[in-house]
Amino acid sequence: MYNQEVKLSILEEKSIQLFIKRDDLIHPHISGNKYRKLKYNLIEASNKGFTTLLTFGGAYSNHIAAVAAAGKEKGFKTIGIIRGEELWNRIKENPTLKFAKECGMEFKFISRGEYRKKTDKDFIERLYCEFGNFYLVPEGGTNALAVKGCEEILTENDFSFDVVGVAVGTGGTISGIINCSQLSQQVLGFPALKGDFLNNEIVKFASKRNWKLVCDYHFGGYAKINEELITFINDFKIKTHIPLDPVYTGKMLFGLMDMIKNDEFEKGTKILAIHTGGLQGIKGMNLRNRKKGLSELL
Ligand SMILES: *Cc1c(COP(=O)(O)O)cnc(C)c1O
């Protein structure tokens, strides 16, 4: 997708150029990196004759929404194994699940304890017994074919950037970006969650070492947000007309802008931030914000 230049006075002041790759606009419902990650998996599923996709996710998961929409578009039946057994009768109140259901996804709600077993052989075996044959897309969609899809995010036109910034969940997307980056570029990953297992995940798929994780901007953990982040995201949207999601891209851009403010980049640095999408999550986040007395995301 195209790169949009961000015009903000702080960038001018610090002599930094910042562009955003608008992968959020790649498809109306299969957002950003989820589109990239599904691309070759869907081709593989179709080539192998599968008619059903099964995957896992939380109640607000971009991945669940993407798989449901992709299944509808490409003619696969879809099954979502959802974390949280209490959600079975709250589908209508949850924008992500409601959307996925409208796309035809069938759900199985399981407890958080059971959910932790999602990669166990026995657990998967029982799913085959229950649902018959299916193509299994792992949680978050990361596997070798997903990384292959993400290797198409950067193109030759992007090689003039010194730094590439991207949000990190499971590490699949950044791995693809590393693999298609130039050695002269630095890839900065901003984990959206706490924990230091991510380095090992990335090493499994990444072919170069021109990357680093910046772990100071997770805001307390996965999908945790506060008023400061909400203000940043709203302000960014008003000033640049670019919407950011609160779970991934908002935290990544907050981190990049903070690093720019703190003079962590040399004058003249050209930065490309990847907009990985995720905007479908805003509705659900706003419902939760209201309950917690937090402001609304615009
Ligand atoms: C899933 C997701 C990510 C994380 O991608 P990984 O490949 O799991 O690291 C980043 N941004 C958005 C918007 C996402 O939905």
The ligand as an ORCA input file, in Angstrom:
! r2SCAN-3c Opt
* xyz 0 1
  C      -2.372     -8.997     14.964
  C      -1.894     -7.604     14.842
  C      -0.547     -7.271     15.037
  C       0.485     -8.259     15.501
  O       0.956     -9.067     14.477
  P       1.906    -10.307     14.800
  O       2.222    -10.887     13.488
  O       1.100    -11.246     15.650
  O       3.089     -9.815     15.531
  C      -0.164     -5.946     14.849
  N      -1.070     -5.006     14.510
  C      -2.362     -5.288     14.343
  C      -3.294     -4.195     14.009
  C      -2.822     -6.595     14.495
  O      -4.125     -6.869     14.330
*
